[in-house]
Amino acid sequence: MMRAKDRQSLVGRAELTLIGALAGLAMWVLIEKAPDVLTNPHLFLTVASAVAGYFAVLLALAGPANIRRAGIAAGVLSLPAAGLAGWASMRFDTLEAFFDAGHPVIAWIVLLFVGTPFLAAWLENPREVRDYARLFDCAWGIVVRYGAAWLFVGVFWAVVFLSDALLQLVGVSIIEDLLDHDLVPHLVIGAVLGLALAVVYEMREYLSPFLLLRLLRLLVPVMLVVVIVFVGALLLRGPGTLFGGLSPTATLLAVALGMVSLVSIAIDKQDDRAVRAGWMRSAAALLALLLPVIGGMAAYALWLRVGEHGWTPGRLAAVVIALFVLAYAVSYAVAVALRGAWMAHVRRANMMIAGGILVACAVWLTPVLNAEAIAARSQMARILDGRVEIGQGAVWEMTHDWGRPGRAALERGLAKAGEKADALQKAMVAAETERATSVPDGGLRGEAVLALLQVLPEGAAPGADVLGTLPAYLVEDWQRLCSAARAPGCVLVMADFNPSRAGSEGIVFLPGRNETYDAMHVWIEAGRVMVGSYIGGYGSGILSRSDVAAIAAGQYRVAPSSRRSLWVGETELFPEN
């Protein structure tokens, strides 16, 4: 007879396996189906952030908390974070530009990463949400559970691939056939991850953060020696060796954050769990006292850089990080200097600063702290007041990288430029021309696409103005694939595959892996090219090079099945399969 504990364990595993599978299904829908429906990039990003963030937080919370409460808590954090990410994306015209910027994505991730332990502590006991020991356990427990679960997912796939290779030796391709369906890998990864998280939680007494934290403590004296040697060498050689060349800000900030982490690990969640050896406690205290030196140098290097070159989004992000590093540095140094219960003071500071990080990440994603707008105003002011020549200014960055605020700053600057207006106008045109050379806009982009593709049947090619509506990122992908491809290159077959749909449709054949080709469904609607999903899934290699060579030679036919399909020999393709 099954014991109650075993029954509870099976139910917990089944719940998390199902949640993981649903997460995999959701990610498949986002990748394969949602882009066809959510054509507005900002709406798509908001929905994608909500779904991805919700399941990431839910899987972290479920197990310690029951599914219903964990689901509600996950929504409390992930949905506002997704709204903020969508709001931040409004600074950019495309998703590609948003992800290229990088910092909004990092702010969204940090918001979820820092906020989840607070939710986990609240779910365990709402009155202990400000208890540092509880937060410490929740945070490191989530890190260990996720790390172990993803490790198991990697091992699982290694076994799957080895099993497939073994069965292929005797002509059995059942595993390969299953994985050819692009939904299956998503479902399997999600389900295995959920199952692994459930098992890791069950074994929490055996697989706890204890071992990891004990190992990381060994790095405290190593880091201390390195920092002492660095500071000593700096005193001997003078600050000019550090601040005379490239900015050392990133290195110094990374080291400072490493010092913060190691001090926090050394003092653990309470005094009786902290490092016991007197020399190790002294090493942690010295590391805390040296933190203001490293943090101060980082801040000074950043101050010099901004004073010399003005603001950029990256420098503004570095300033925010530096401010938090200095907050850690001052609070740690004061706590150690006051002696007494210095470790308790450090823990209290950690919790308060974590709350500040949550607020800062949220504000970073709003117009209150619009990094692109601040940077663009700074750089345009430097151009207009003569601190930097127009040719050396950030005109290219404002045109390409800083989204709508960058272009708005250029337009405002042009109106105020006076005698510099002609030179600024030429610089703006040059930046746009350089952009058009790599990824043309409008009709120029359409001409570039036509040059990449062999269009069949003859005379069926859409106009350049229509092809110019293709997204820039897709044209970049096609340029990369088609320009390096040997014959038959990239081929577009146009036909009326679905008589019930107004306008023409097509299948684009693009070089894939290992002499295979992928096929993408496209159609023309209201003078625009609409992009569907890959037929058979991305990377499926649905046709061989010789098949596409036959298509390029005209050896295909468009014939009805349940719908009109393209036939290559005995292979049938229809755009929406």
N, C-alpha and C positions, 0 to 999 in steps of 0.2 A: 504494500500500500504506500502510495506517494505521501511523503511528509509535507506538512504545510510550508516549511521553508523551501523544499525543492519545488513545490508548486509555485510559490511566489517567485523563485528564481526563473522558472520557465516563462512565467507571465512577463516578468521584466525584460527578459531577452527578446521575447516575441514583440513587445511594444517598441523597444528601441530598434529592432530589426525592421519593423514596419515603418517607423519614422525615418530611418535611414533610407529605405527604399523610396519613400515618398520624396525625400530630399533629392535623391538621384533622378526621379521622374521629373521633379520641378526643374532641375538644372537642364535636363534634356529638352523640356518644353521651352525654357528660356533661350537655349542655343539654337534649336531647330525650328521652332514654330512661332515664338513670340515676336521675332523681328518682322514677320510678315503682317502681323496684326498691329503691333505697337510701333508704328512708323515714326512717331515723334521721338527723337533720341532722348530727350529729357524725361519723358514719361517712361520710356523703356528702362532707362537707368534707375529711376525711382522704384519701379516694380522689381527689377532685377536685384537691387540692393535690399529691398524689403524681403524678398524670398530667400536670397542667399544668407542675409544676416539673421533672419528668423530661424532658419534651420540650424545655422552654426551655433547660435545661442541656445536653442532648444536642446540640441544634442549635448551641449555642455552642462545644462541644468538637469535634464532628465536622468533618472537614476537616483541621485540624492533626493530629488523632489518628485512627487507624483506628476503624471503627464499633464493633467488638467492645469495644475498650478504653474508648472514649468512653462506650459504653452502660453498662459496669460502673461507671465513675467517676461518671456522672450519677446512678445509683442510690444510690451511697455518700452523696451529698449530699442528693438530693431526697427520698428515702424517710424518713430521720430527720427532715428538716425538715417533711415532711407529718405525721409522727407528732406532732411538737411543736405544729403548728398545730391538729391535731385535739384535742390535750390542752388547749390554750388555749381552744378553743371550748366546752369543758365548763363554763366559767364562765357561759355564756349558754344560754338556752332555745331560741333560734332563730338561724338563719343571719343573718337580717336584723340582729339585735342585735349579732352578732359583727362584721359588716361595718360597722355604724354606729359601733362603738367605734373602728375604724380602726387603732389602734396594733398589735394582733396581726398584722394583714395586712402592715403596714409592716415589722415585725420579721421576718416570714417572707420578704418580698422582699429585704430587706437581707442576710439570712442566705445566700440563694442568690446574690445579686449579688456579695457580698464573697468567698464561698467558691469561686465558679467559677474565677477566675484562679489560685487555689492549685491546683485540680485540673488546669487547663490546663498549668501549669508542671510539675506532677508527671508528667503524661503525656508531656511532651517530654523530661524528664530528672529522674527521682526525686531525684537528688543535688543538683539546683539549685532545689528547691522553696522554699528560703529565700534564693535569689538575687534581690535587689531588681530588678536590670535585667530579669531574666526575667519576674518578676511584673508589672513596669511594662508591658513589651511585650504580655504576655498580656491584661492588663486593658484597655488602650487598643485592642488589636487586636479584642477582642470587641465593644467599644463601636462601633468604626467599622464592623465587618462587619454587626452588627445594624442600625445606623443606615442604612447604604447599602442593605441588603436590604429593610428596611421602606419606604424611599423608592421602591425599584423596585416593590414591591407596590402602593403608592399610584398610581404612574404606570401600571402594568398595568391597574388597575381603571378609571382614567380612560380608557384606550384601549378597554376593554371597553364602558363606558357610551356612549362616542362611537360605537363600531361598532354597538352596538344601536340607537342613535338614527338612524344612517344607514340601516341595514337596515329599520327601521320605516317609513321614508319610502316604500319600495317594497313594503311589506306582508310583509316577511320577519321573523318573530318567533322565530327559532331560539334566539338568545342569551337572550331573555327567558324562553322556555319552559324552557331548561336551568336558568336561575337560579331559576325558580319552585320547583325541588326544593331544599328547604332544606339537604340534604347537600352539594349541588354547591359553593356558595360556601365552605364550610368546607374541602372538599378542594382547591379551587383556591387559596385563600389559603395553605394549608399547603404545597402543592406549589411554588407560585411563590416563597414565602419560602425553602424549602429549595434550590431551584435558584439563587436569587439569592445565598444564602450560599456556595454552592459556587463560583460565578463570581467573587464578590468575593475569596474566598480564593485562587483561581488568579491573580488580578490584584493580589495583595498587594504586589508590588514597585511598582506604580503607584498603588494606593489604600491608602496606609498612614496611620497616625495622625499622621505627620510634619506634614502641612499643617495639620491641626486644632490640634495643639499649638503650632505656630508662630503661628497666629492668636490663640489664647487667651493667649499670652505678652504680646501687645500690651495686654491689660487690666491687667497688673501695675501700671504707673505710674498708670493711671486709678484703680484701687482705692486705691493708696497716697495719692493726692491727696485723694480723698473721705474716707478715714479720718483723715488729718491735719487737714482742715478740720473734721470732726466733733469730734475731740478738742479742737482749739483753741476751737471755739465752746462746747463743754461747760465748758472751764476758765473762759471769760469769763462765761458766764451762770450757772454754778453747777449742781450735780447736781440741784437741785430741779426744773429744767426737764425733766429726763429721767425722774425717778422720782416726780414728783408726781401724774401722771395715770394713764392706762392703762399696763399693763405693756408695756415695750419688749422683753421677753425674746425673742420669736419673731424680731423684726427683727435684734437683736444676734446671736443664734445663727446666723441665716442668713448674715449678713455674715461672721461668724467662719469658718463652713464654706467660704464663698467664698474667704476669705483663705488657708485651709489648702490648698484646691485650686490656687489660683494660685501659691503658693510651691512646691508639689510639681511643678507643670507647669514652672515656671521652672528648677528645678534638674534636671529630667528624670531619666533613669535612671542617668547617670554624669556625671562632671565635664566630659568632652570633648563631651557633648551638651547641656550646660546653656547658659543665655544667656551670650553671649560678651562683650558690651559691659560695660565696668566699671560704668557708671551703672545698667544693668539689674540687674546682680548686687547692687549697693547697694540698689536699689529692692526687690528680693526680700528682702534681709536686713532692711531697715527694716520691711517688711510683717510679717516674722516677729517682730521686736521689738515691734511694736504689737499683735500678736495677744493677748498677756496682758491688755492694756488692754480690748479689746473683749470677750474671754472673761470677764474679771473683772467687767465691768459686767453682762454677761448673768447671771452667777451671782449677783451682788448683787441685781439686779432680781427674780430668781426667789426668792431667800431672803426678800426683803420680801413677795413675793406669798404664799408659803407661810405665812409667819408671820402674815399678816393674814387669810388666807382658808382656810388648811388645805390638805391634799392633795386632788388630783383625779388621775385617771389621766393626763390631759394634762400636769399639772405634774410628775408623777413621770417621765413620758417625757422632759420637758424637762430634768429634773435629770440623767438618764442621759446625754443628749446634751451637756449642759453639762460633765459630768465628762470626757467624751472631748475636748471642745473645750479644757478646761484642761490635759489631758494633752498635746495638741498644742502648746498655747501655751507651757507650761513647757519642754517638750523643744526646741521651735524656738528660744525665747529663749536658753536655756542654750547650745545649739549655736552660735548666732551670737555670744554673749558670749565664748565660749571661743576664738573665731576659729579659725584653722587649717582643718582639713577639716570646716567646719561643714555643708556640703551632704551629706557622707557620713553625718554624725550624724543629720541630718534624715531621710535615706532609711531609716536603721536604725530610727528612731523610728516612721516611717510603717508599716513592716512589723510591728513589735511591737503598735502600736495597732490595726492591722487584725485581728490575731489576737484582741485583746481585744474588738473589736466583734463578731466571730463568737461568742465565748463569751457576751457580754452579750445578744445576740439570742436565743441558745438558752435562756438562763436566763429571759429575759423571757417566754417562752412556757410556762414551767413554774410550778407553784404556789410555787416559791421566791421569785419576784418577781411576785406577783399584784397588779397595779395596782388593780383594782377593790376587792379586799379591803382593801388598805392605805388607799385613799381613803375607803372606807365606814367603817372604824374611826376614821379621823381626824375625819371629819365628824360621826359619831355622838358621839364624845367631846366635840366642841365644843358640840353641842346639850345634852348631859347636864350639862356643867360650867358652862353659862350663858354661854359666850363668844359664842354666837350664839343669837338667838331662834328658836324652833321654826319660826315662819312664814318666817324668812329662811334657814333651814337647807337642806341639800341633800336634803330628803326626796323631792322629785320625781326628782332624778337617781338616788338609790338605788332608787327604784321602777321607773324606766323604762330608765336607761342603763347601770347598773352590774351588771346581770345577777343571778345567784344570790348572789354575795357582798353586793351592795347590799341585797337583800331579807333576807338572813340577819342583816345588821347592824341593820336596822330591828327585826326580831323580838327580837334580843338587847337592843337599846336599850330597847324597850318593856318588857321584863321588869325592867330596872334603873331605869326612869324615875321611879318613886316618884310624887310629887305632879304630875309633868309627864306622867304616863302618859295622862291623858284628852286633853290638848292634842296629844300626839304621835299618839295614835290618830286623832284628827280630821284631822290633817295627812296621815296615811297614807291614810285613806279618801278625802280630797279628791284626793290624787294618783291613786289608783286610779279615782276617778270621772272625773277629767279624761282618763285613759287610755281609759275605757269610752266617753267621748263621741266620741273620734276613731276608735278601733277597739275596738268592744265585745267582751267576752269571752262565751263560752258562749252561753246562750239569747239574750242581748241582741244578740250578734253575728249570730245566726241571724235575728232579727227585722229587723236592718238589711239583711241580704242579701235577705230576702223583699221588703222595701220597694224594693229596687233592680231586681228582676227581674219580668218578666211570665212566669208559669209556665203552660205548656200541656202536656196538655189541662187544663181546669178541674178543680180538686180533686186534681191530681197532685203538688202542691207537697210536698217533703219537710218534715218538722217543723222548727221553729226550733232544737230541740236538736240535730238532725242537721246542719243547715246551720251551726250554731255551731262545728262541728269543722273548718271551713275555716281554713287558715292565715291569720294576721293580715295578712301582707304581701299576700296575694291579695285579701282584703277591701278593703284600702286601694286596690289597683289598680282593683278594680271600682267602688269609690266614686268614684274620680277619673274613670273612663271613663263610667259610667252617669249620674252626677248631672249632667254637663254635656251629655249626649247628647240630641238632639232625637228626635222620634218616628221609628221605633218603640222607641227606647231599647234596653235589654238584654233578651234573651229566653232562656228556658230551656225546652227541649222534653224531656219525660221519656217514655221508652218502653222496652219490653223488646227492645233492639236485639240482644242476644246471648242467646238462650234457654238456652244452655249455662252461662251464668254466673248464679249466684244473686244476687238483688237487682235493683234497677232501674238503668237507665243514663240519661244525658242528654247533650244538646249545649247548651252555652252560647254564645250569639251576642253578641259584644262589638264595639262600634264600633272600626274600624281607621282607616286613612289614606285620604284622598281618596274619601270617601263609600262605602267598602267596609267589610265586617265580617269579623272573624276568628271561628273556631269552635273551641271547646275541649271535649274529651271529659271527662266526669265520670261517676262511678258510686258507688253506695252499697254499702258492704260492712261488715258487723258494726256498723251504726249510725253509721258515719263516712262522710263524703264524701271519696272518693279522686279526685285530680286527675290526669288524663292529659295528653297532649301536645296541641298545637294541630293541628287537622286541616289537612293541607296545609302546616304549618309556620307559625311566628309571623310575622305581617306579610304573609301571602300574600294577604289580601283575597279570600278564597275566594267570598264572596257580595257582592252589591251591597245598598245600603240598601233598594231596592225589593223585593229577594228576601226580606229579613228582615221588611219590612212585610207581605208576603204570608203569611209564616209566622205573624206576630202576628195576622193576620186569620183564621187557621185554614186557609189554603190550602196544605196540605202533606199528605203521606200517609206512613205507615210501611209499607214493603213489602219483601218479600224480594228479595235478589240472591243471592250466595252466602251472605250473611247478611242480616238485616233491616236496611234502610237508610231514611234519611229522604229523601224526594223533594220538591224544590221545582221545579215544572215538569218540565223534563227533566234537572235537575241532581240527581245522587245523592250523598248523604253517608252514610258510616257511621263511627261514632265512632273506630275504630282505624286509619283510613287515613292 
